[in-house]
Amino acid sequence: MTAQDRQMNMPLSIIQVPFGLGAGRRGAELGPECLMQIGLVRHLNQLGITVGEERRVGCTAAAIHSEAAATAAPVRKAKYVDEVIAMSDALSEQVQASIESGRFPLVLGGDHSIAIGTLAGLTQQYQQLGVIWFDAHADLNTEETSPSGNVHGMSLAVALGRASLTEGQWNWPGKSLNPKNIVLVGSRDLDPGERSYIREQGIACFTMHDIDRYGMLHVMKEAIRIASDGTDGVHLSFDVDSVDPVEAPGTGTPVRGGVSYREAHLALELLHESGIVTSAEFVEVNPSLDTDNRTARLALELIGTLLGDRIL
């Protein structure tokens, strides 16, 4: 049995995380339910993929974006830290339970702050985790370098030990990621502090310039090599804002000049063929900003492609 066959035959655990407080615009918390309503499970079943279980991280009323929450004055620059920590702890447990039951965790966000919980769970199960991070942004800000204080821009920094959410009151429960096994793909909106950190740590960062210049095939071959080098698991974290907003308008932080429709599909086709991906999350689908569920349907298609859907 090939690596791709094992990936296809492993039952999925779909974990919904309806959380939007890590972002600056509300609506991403509606993303998981939207994906389910437009037929994600049915689509996967048609591909012969078994959805072994469906899980959901309960977000309390205080942690769901509301008008009151959106205007609440934060005590510190990083916003809604307590809610992010509660969500992350709960999601970490769900991810670990999924792996322990022999299932492939497919996490549906929510904004990209949910990656804190996903990675916290994964790094307690894998000794050396590689991460491929599709995103227009690097999400490597700290509370000090963040222009906005939105935690979805700090999630990868927390997992790398660069940022702390509570100044020592909440300890990262997993192993810190190794920068040499992190790959950023589709970057085009990096803050100054993030640029410096990427260079200092030698993190592989394939910007849109690199994709334009060398092509997605070359970029993904390198991404697969780097993320799998000496690792026992590879996680795909896919932010839909990595795709150009012409194709993915329903997201909170769109940036022009992103990955094309076919480039995104090719990238995930190559990841499936590699057989290295052991978990995945798709985040920042914001139905309140979408047009006729265009972005949600794109995310559904891309999930299918990662898990083996092909033209022929």
Solvent accessible surface area in square Angstrom, and as a share of the most:
residue,aa,sasa,rsa
1,M,157,0.70
2,T,74,0.43
3,A,30,0.23
4,Q,57,0.25
5,D,63,0.32
6,R,131,0.48
7,Q,12,0.05
8,M,47,0.21
9,N,96,0.49
10,M,76,0.34
11,P,39,0.25
12,L,1,0.00
13,S,0,0.00
14,I,0,0.00
15,I,0,0.00
16,Q,17,0.07
17,V,0,0.00
18,P,12,0.07
19,F,0,0.00
20,G,0,0.00
21,L,1,0.01
22,G,0,0.00
23,A,8,0.06
24,G,51,0.49
25,R,123,0.45
26,R,117,0.43
27,G,3,0.02
28,A,2,0.01
29,E,17,0.08
30,L,91,0.45
31,G,0,0.00
32,P,0,0.00
33,E,77,0.35
34,C,14,0.08
35,L,0,0.00
36,M,36,0.16
37,Q,136,0.60
38,I,21,0.11
39,G,6,0.06
40,L,0,0.00
41,V,36,0.21
42,R,148,0.54
43,H,38,0.17
44,L,0,0.00
45,N,82,0.42
46,Q,136,0.61
47,L,41,0.20
48,G,61,0.58
49,I,5,0.02
50,T,82,0.48
51,V,28,0.16
52,G,31,0.30
53,E,41,0.18
54,E,96,0.43
55,R,57,0.21
56,R,126,0.46
57,V,1,0.01
58,G,63,0.61
59,C,22,0.13
60,T,94,0.55
61,A,93,0.72
62,A,72,0.56
63,A,9,0.07
64,I,70,0.36
65,H,16,0.07
66,S,45,0.29
67,E,105,0.47
68,A,77,0.60
69,A,14,0.11
70,A,53,0.41
71,T,110,0.64
72,A,53,0.41
73,A,94,0.73
74,P,68,0.43
75,V,156,0.90
76,R,67,0.24
77,K,92,0.39
78,A,3,0.03
79,K,63,0.27
80,Y,39,0.15
81,V,12,0.07
82,D,112,0.58
83,E,42,0.19
84,V,0,0.00
85,I,23,0.12
86,A,64,0.50
87,M,7,0.03
88,S,0,0.00
89,D,59,0.31
90,A,37,0.28
91,L,0,0.00
92,S,5,0.03
93,E,116,0.52
94,Q,41,0.18
95,V,0,0.00
96,Q,33,0.15
97,A,33,0.26
98,S,0,0.00
99,I,35,0.18
100,E,125,0.56
101,S,57,0.37
102,G,46,0.44
103,R,62,0.22
104,F,2,0.01
105,P,1,0.01
106,L,0,0.00
107,V,1,0.00
108,L,0,0.00
109,G,0,0.00
110,G,0,0.00
111,D,0,0.00
112,H,1,0.01
113,S,0,0.00
114,I,0,0.00
115,A,0,0.00
116,I,0,0.00
117,G,0,0.00
118,T,0,0.00
119,L,0,0.00
120,A,0,0.00
121,G,0,0.00
122,L,0,0.00
123,T,4,0.02
124,Q,66,0.29
125,Q,56,0.25
126,Y,33,0.12
127,Q,135,0.60
128,Q,51,0.23
129,L,6,0.03
130,G,0,0.00
131,V,0,0.00
132,I,0,0.00
133,W,1,0.00
134,F,0,0.00
135,D,1,0.01
136,A,0,0.00
137,H,35,0.16
138,A,0,0.00
139,D,8,0.04
140,L,0,0.00
141,N,8,0.04
142,T,14,0.08
143,E,25,0.11
144,E,140,0.63
145,T,53,0.31
146,S,5,0.03
147,P,102,0.64
148,S,52,0.33
149,G,0,0.00
150,N,19,0.10
151,V,0,0.00
152,H,23,0.10
153,G,16,0.16
154,M,3,0.01
155,S,0,0.00
156,L,0,0.00
157,A,0,0.00
158,V,5,0.03
159,A,0,0.00
160,L,16,0.08
161,G,57,0.54
162,R,66,0.24
163,A,12,0.10
164,S,63,0.41
165,L,3,0.02
166,T,13,0.07
167,E,141,0.63
168,G,51,0.49
169,Q,160,0.71
170,W,38,0.13
171,N,116,0.60
172,W,48,0.17
173,P,60,0.38
174,G,18,0.17
175,K,75,0.32
176,S,69,0.44
177,L,10,0.05
178,N,50,0.26
179,P,29,0.18
180,K,112,0.47
181,N,0,0.00
182,I,0,0.00
183,V,0,0.00
184,L,1,0.00
185,V,0,0.00
186,G,0,0.00
187,S,1,0.01
188,R,51,0.19
189,D,63,0.33
190,L,26,0.13
191,D,35,0.18
192,P,99,0.62
193,G,22,0.21
194,E,4,0.02
195,R,101,0.37
196,S,52,0.34
197,Y,21,0.08
198,I,15,0.08
199,R,178,0.65
200,E,129,0.58
201,Q,79,0.35
202,G,56,0.54
203,I,8,0.04
204,A,21,0.17
205,C,29,0.18
206,F,29,0.12
207,T,38,0.22
208,M,19,0.08
209,H,110,0.49
210,D,29,0.15
211,I,3,0.01
212,D,110,0.57
213,R,162,0.59
214,Y,114,0.43
215,G,27,0.26
216,M,7,0.03
217,L,85,0.42
218,H,82,0.37
219,V,0,0.00
220,M,0,0.00
221,K,123,0.52
222,E,46,0.20
223,A,0,0.00
224,I,31,0.16
225,R,135,0.49
226,I,27,0.14
227,A,0,0.00
228,S,38,0.25
229,D,82,0.43
230,G,68,0.65
231,T,26,0.15
232,D,74,0.38
233,G,4,0.04
234,V,4,0.02
235,H,0,0.00
236,L,0,0.00
237,S,0,0.00
238,F,0,0.00
239,D,4,0.02
240,V,0,0.00
241,D,1,0.01
242,S,0,0.00
243,V,1,0.01
244,D,24,0.12
245,P,28,0.18
246,V,107,0.62
247,E,50,0.22
248,A,0,0.00
249,P,39,0.25
250,G,0,0.00
251,T,2,0.01
252,G,10,0.10
253,T,46,0.27
254,P,63,0.40
255,V,32,0.19
256,R,213,0.78
257,G,47,0.45
258,G,11,0.10
259,V,0,0.00
260,S,45,0.29
261,Y,82,0.31
262,R,108,0.39
263,E,47,0.21
264,A,0,0.00
265,H,14,0.06
266,L,56,0.28
267,A,0,0.00
268,L,0,0.00
269,E,23,0.10
270,L,28,0.14
271,L,0,0.00
272,H,15,0.07
273,E,87,0.39
274,S,34,0.22
275,G,21,0.20
276,I,33,0.17
277,V,5,0.03
278,T,42,0.24
279,S,1,0.01
280,A,0,0.00
281,E,0,0.00
282,F,0,0.00
283,V,0,0.00
284,E,4,0.02
285,V,0,0.00
286,N,2,0.01
287,P,32,0.20
288,S,70,0.45
289,L,55,0.28
290,D,24,0.13
291,T,81,0.47
292,D,130,0.68
293,N,47,0.24
294,R,113,0.41
295,T,0,0.00
296,A,0,0.00
297,R,119,0.43
298,L,9,0.04
299,A,0,0.00
300,L,19,0.09
301,E,61,0.27
302,L,0,0.00
303,I,0,0.00
304,G,0,0.00
305,T,7,0.04
306,L,0,0.00
307,L,2,0.01
308,G,16,0.15
309,D,44,0.23
310,R,79,0.29
311,I,155,0.78
312,L,208,1.03
